[in-house]
Amino acid sequence: MTQVAQMTSFQSGSRRLEGYMARPEGDEPFPGIVIIHEIFGLNENMKDISRRFAAQGYDALAVDLFAGRNRAICMVRLMGGLLLNPLHNSGIHDLKAALTFLSEQPGVDASRLGAVGYCMGGSFVIAWACTDDRLKVIAPYYAGNPRPLKAVARLCPVVGSYPDKDFTTSAGRKLDVELDRYHVPHDIKIYPGAKHSFFNDTISNYDEAAAQDSWARVLAFFEERLGAKESGNRL
């Protein structure tokens, strides 16, 4: 599927944030996805994931939560927000602004919106979805859970992917139990032998088998709920 990709920017309160937008060519309304980076920021890996989603028929916005600021300082601020005020912090405020921006783009169907996040981004996507009913589906990768955990009762459908023997593994198992408890549709899978950041094909922890399987699961789960027109499961 032919696509257009470029850097963009949008307002979040008094800040101007940046992102990387990839979209299919065509006039029909497409579902939209926000992509939230791990601690490495908005790098080429996140941009490539955005293009991969666009190839599947999604308008994909990879946000830069570190935009215009020192990354180390941003990390402290964002992680502190997740720990001290998991459901209401500056990171979630920025993500809501990103979703508003995405939903207002020509060619985006604002009734079909989702998000995917990796590590820090995965933790944010779970907490954010507990507070924003515009999201219809999310895909956290190796993520932590918000506190209180009962907040996940408000989640939209979740397709989550976690490595075995990782500091996030127990969080994935707990999330699976809680989503069962609250009857939230979900698909949580833990990959034996995989390591943290196994989906990132630019680092040594990349696990091809786990990455391929999780990608196929995410696409199928999102397709069922957002209805994008797939053009192949390219890795």
VENJOZI-V669258 format. One record per pair of residues at least 6 apart in sequence whose ideal C-beta (glycine too) atoms are under 8 Angstrom apart, sorted by the first residue. I is the first residue (numbers start at 1). GAP is how many residues later the second one is. D is the distance in Angstrom with one decimal. If there is no record, write none. Layout:
I&GAP&D  I&GAP&D
This chain:
1&23&5.2  1&24&7.7  1&53&7.4  1&54&5.2  1&55&7.5  1&56&6.4  1&228&7.8  1&230&4.2  2&22&7.1  2&23&4.5  3&19&5.7  3&20&6.2  3&21&5.3  3&22&6.3  3&48&6.5  3&51&4.2  3&52&6.2  4&18&7.3  4&19&5.6  4&21&6.1  5&15&6.9  5&16&6.8  5&17&4.0  5&18&7.5  5&42&7.4  5&45&6.9  5&46&5.6  5&49&6.8  6&14&7.5  6&15&6.2  7&11&6.4  7&12&7.4  7&13&5.7  7&14&7.7  8&10&7.2  8&11&5.4  8&12&7.3  8&13&4.8  8&53&7.6  9&7&5.6  9&8&6.5  9&9&5.1  9&10&7.1  10&6&7.5  10&7&5.8  10&9&6.9  10&87&6.4  10&88&6.7  10&91&3.8  11&6&7.5  11&86&6.8  11&90&7.9  12&81&6.5  12&82&4.6  12&85&3.6  12&86&7.4  13&80&6.7  13&84&7.3  15&52&7.6  15&53&7.3  15&79&7.4  16&51&7.4  16&52&7.0  17&46&6.7  17&47&6.5  17&48&7.7  17&50&4.8  17&51&8.0  17&77&6.0  17&80&7.0  17&81&7.0  18&24&7.1  18&45&7.9  18&46&4.5  18&49&4.3  18&50&7.6  19&23&7.3  19&42&5.0  19&43&5.9  19&44&4.7  19&45&6.0  19&79&6.5  19&82&7.9  20&22&6.2  20&26&7.0  20&27&4.8  20&30&5.5  20&41&7.4  20&42&4.4  20&44&7.7  21&29&7.3  21&38&7.2  21&39&7.2  21&40&5.2  21&41&7.9  21&84&7.7  22&25&7.6  22&28&4.2  22&29&4.6  22&31&7.0  22&32&3.8  22&37&7.7  22&38&4.9  22&40&7.8  23&7&6.9  23&31&5.6  23&36&4.4  23&37&7.2  23&82&7.7  23&84&6.7  24&6&5.8  24&30&5.5  24&31&7.7  24&33&5.6  24&34&7.5  24&35&7.4  26&81&7.5  27&80&6.8  28&79&7.4  29&78&6.0  29&79&6.5  29&80&3.8  29&83&8.0  30&27&5.9  30&28&6.1  30&29&4.9  30&77&5.9  30&78&6.3  30&79&6.4  30&198&6.8  31&26&7.4  31&27&5.5  31&28&7.2  31&77&7.7  31&78&5.7  31&81&3.6  31&82&6.8  31&83&6.9  31&191&7.8  31&195&4.0  31&196&6.6  31&197&5.2  32&26&6.7  32&27&4.5  32&28&7.5  32&29&7.1  32&67&7.8  32&70&4.6  32&71&6.3  32&73&7.4  32&76&4.5  32&77&7.2  32&78&7.6  32&80&7.0  32&81&5.0  32&82&7.6  33&20&5.4  33&25&4.8  33&26&7.2  33&27&4.8  33&28&7.2  33&80&7.5  33&81&5.1  33&82&6.3  33&83&6.4  33&189&7.6  34&27&5.4  34&28&8.0  34&29&6.2  34&61&6.5  34&64&5.3  34&65&5.6  34&68&6.2  34&79&7.8  34&80&7.7  34&81&4.4  34&82&7.7  35&11&6.0  35&14&5.8  35&15&5.6  35&18&7.2  35&25&6.0  35&26&6.8  35&27&4.1  35&28&7.0  35&80&7.4  35&81&5.5  35&82&7.4  35&86&7.6  36&27&6.2  36&29&7.3  36&59&6.8  36&79&6.7  36&80&7.1  36&81&3.6  36&82&7.1  36&84&7.7  36&85&3.1  36&86&7.5  36&88&5.4  36&89&5.6  37&6&7.2  37&9&4.8  37&25&6.8  37&26&7.3  37&27&7.2  37&28&7.0  37&80&7.9  37&81&6.6  37&83&7.6  37&84&5.3  38&80&4.3  38&81&3.7  38&82&5.5  38&83&5.7  38&84&7.9  38&159&6.5  38&162&7.4  39&36&6.4  39&80&6.3  39&81&5.5  40&6&8.0  40&160&7.9  41&23&6.4  41&24&7.8  41&25&4.9  41&30&6.1  42&20&5.8  42&21&7.1  42&22&3.8  42&24&7.3  42&25&7.8  43&159&7.7  44&158&7.0  45&155&5.4  45&156&7.1  45&157&5.0  46&16&4.5  47&15&6.1  49&11&7.7  49&13&6.8  49&67&7.7  50&10&4.2  50&11&7.2  50&12&4.3  51&9&7.6  52&163&8.0  52&182&6.2  52&183&7.9  53&7&3.9  53&63&7.9  54&6&5.2  55&176&5.7  55&177&7.4  55&179&6.1  56&163&6.1  56&172&5.6  56&173&7.9  56&174&5.1  56&175&6.3  56&176&7.9  57&171&3.7  57&172&4.1  57&173&6.3  57&174&6.8  58&164&7.8  58&168&7.6  58&170&5.2  59&43&6.6  59&46&6.4  59&48&6.6  59&49&4.9  61&37&6.1  61&40&7.3  61&41&4.7  63&31&7.2  63&32&6.8  63&35&4.7  65&9&6.6  65&13&6.2  65&26&6.0  65&29&6.0  65&30&7.9  65&59&8.0  66&8&4.4  66&9&8.0  75&45&7.9  77&13&6.7  78&11&7.7  78&12&7.5  78&13&4.8  78&42&6.7  78&46&7.7  79&41&7.0  81&8&3.0  81&9&5.8  81&10&5.4  81&11&7.7  82&7&6.8  82&9&7.2  82&38&7.8  82&41&5.6  82&42&7.0  82&45&6.7  82&62&7.2  82&64&7.8  86&41&4.9  86&60&4.0  86&61&5.3  86&65&7.7  87&40&5.7  87&43&5.8  87&44&5.4  87&59&5.9  87&64&6.1  88&43&7.2  91&33&5.5  92&32&6.8  92&35&6.3  92&36&4.9  92&39&6.5  92&40&8.0  95&20&7.6  95&29&6.4  95&30&8.0  95&33&5.0  95&37&8.0  96&32&7.3  96&36&5.9  99&14&6.3  99&16&7.5  99&33&6.9  99&35&6.0  99&36&7.4  102&6&6.1  102&11&7.2  103&7&4.0  103&10&6.2  103&31&7.1  104&6&7.6  110&24&7.6  111&25&7.9  112&24&6.4  112&114&4.5  112&115&6.5  113&21&5.4  113&22&5.9  113&23&6.0  113&113&7.8  114&21&6.2  114&22&5.8  114&23&4.2  114&24&6.2  114&25&7.4  114&108&5.9  114&111&7.3  114&112&5.7  115&10&4.9  115&13&7.1  115&14&7.0  115&20&5.8  115&23&5.1  115&24&7.5  116&9&6.7  116&22&7.0  116&23&4.1  116&24&7.7  116&25&7.4  116&102&6.9  117&6&7.2  117&7&5.5  117&8&3.5  117&9&7.8  117&21&7.6  117&22&7.6  117&23&5.6  117&24&6.9  117&26&6.7  118&23&4.6  118&24&7.0  118&79&7.2  118&81&6.6  118&82&7.4  119&22&7.0  119&23&5.4  119&24&7.0  119&49&7.8  119&77&7.0  119&78&6.5  121&20&7.9  121&22&7.9  122&18&3.7  122&19&4.9  122&20&5.9  122&21&2.8  122&22&7.6  122&38&7.9  122&46&7.8  123&17&7.4  123&20&4.7  123&21&4.2  123&22&7.6  123&23&7.7  125&13&5.0  125&14&7.4  125&15&5.2  125&18&7.0  126&12&6.9  126&14&5.2  126&17&5.7  126&18&7.8  126&19&6.4  126&20&6.0  126&26&7.0  126&29&7.2  126&32&7.6  126&49&7.4  127&19&4.1  127&24&7.7  128&7&7.3  129&6&4.8  129&9&4.8  129&25&7.9  129&26&5.3  129&27&5.6  129&29&7.8  130&16&6.0  130&21&4.4  130&22&6.3  130&24&4.9  130&25&6.0  131&23&7.5  133&21&7.9  133&23&7.5  135&21&5.2  136&20&5.5  136&21&7.4  136&89&5.5  136&90&6.3  137&19&5.7  137&20&4.9  137&21&7.6  137&22&7.3  137&84&6.6  137&85&5.7  137&88&4.4  137&89&6.2  138&17&7.3  138&18&6.2  138&19&7.7  138&20&5.6  138&21&7.7  139&19&7.6  139&20&4.9  139&21&7.0  139&22&7.4  139&79&4.7  139&82&7.2  139&83&7.2  140&18&6.9  140&20&4.9  140&21&7.7  141&19&7.4  141&20&5.1  141&21&7.6  141&58&5.7  141&73&7.2  142&19&7.4  142&20&5.6  142&21&6.0  142&24&6.1  142&26&4.5  142&30&7.9  142&54&5.5  142&55&6.9  142&56&7.7  143&17&7.0  143&19&7.8  143&25&6.0  143&28&6.6  143&29&7.6  144&24&6.2  144&27&5.1  145&7&7.0  145&26&4.8  145&29&6.2  145&30&5.7  146&6&7.1  149&25&6.7  149&29&5.8  150&28&7.5  152&23&6.6  152&26&5.1  152&27&6.4  152&30&6.8  152&32&7.0  153&25&7.7  153&28&8.0  153&29&4.1  153&31&7.3  155&24&7.0  155&27&7.8  155&29&5.1  156&28&7.7  157&27&6.7  157&28&4.1  157&29&6.4  157&64&7.1  157&68&5.8  158&17&7.4  158&21&6.2  158&26&6.6  158&27&7.6  158&28&4.4  158&29&7.5  158&30&7.2  159&27&7.0  159&28&4.6  159&29&7.9  159&58&5.8  159&59&5.5  159&62&3.9  159&63&7.5  160&12&5.9  160&15&6.4  160&16&7.8  160&26&7.1  160&27&7.3  160&28&4.5  160&29&7.3  161&28&5.8  161&30&6.9  161&38&7.3  161&49&7.4  161&53&4.0  161&56&7.2  161&57&7.6  162&6&5.6  162&7&5.6  162&9&7.5  162&10&3.5  162&26&7.3  162&27&7.3  162&28&4.8  162&29&7.1  163&6&6.7  163&27&7.3  163&28&5.6  163&31&3.9  163&32&5.3  163&33&5.8  163&35&5.4  163&44&7.7  163&47&7.3  164&26&5.5  164&27&6.2  164&28&4.5  164&29&6.3  164&30&6.3  166&28&8.0  166&29&6.9  166&30&5.0  167&29&7.5  168&28&7.3  169&21&6.1  172&16&5.7  172&18&5.7  173&15&7.8  173&17&7.1  175&11&7.8  175&13&6.1  176&10&7.0  176&12&4.0  179&6&8.0  179&7&4.3  179&9&7.2  180&6&7.9  187&30&6.1  187&34&5.8  189&24&7.7  189&25&7.2  189&28&6.8  191&7&6.7  191&16&7.0  191&18&8.0  191&19&4.1  191&22&7.4  191&23&7.4  193&14&7.3  193&17&7.9  194&13&4.4  194&16&4.2  195&10&4.3  195&12&6.8  196&9&6.1  197&6&6.1  197&8&4.7  197&9&7.7  198&7&5.8  198&8&6.4  198&9&3.9  198&12&4.8  198&13&6.1  199&7&7.5  199&11&7.5  199&12&4.9  199&15&6.4  199&16&7.7  200&6&5.9  201&7&8.0  201&10&6.8  201&34&7.6  208&27&7.7  211&24&6.5  212&21&7.9  212&23&5.7  215&18&6.4  215&20&6.3  216&17&5.5  219&11&6.3  219&14&6.1  222&6&6.6  223&7&6.3
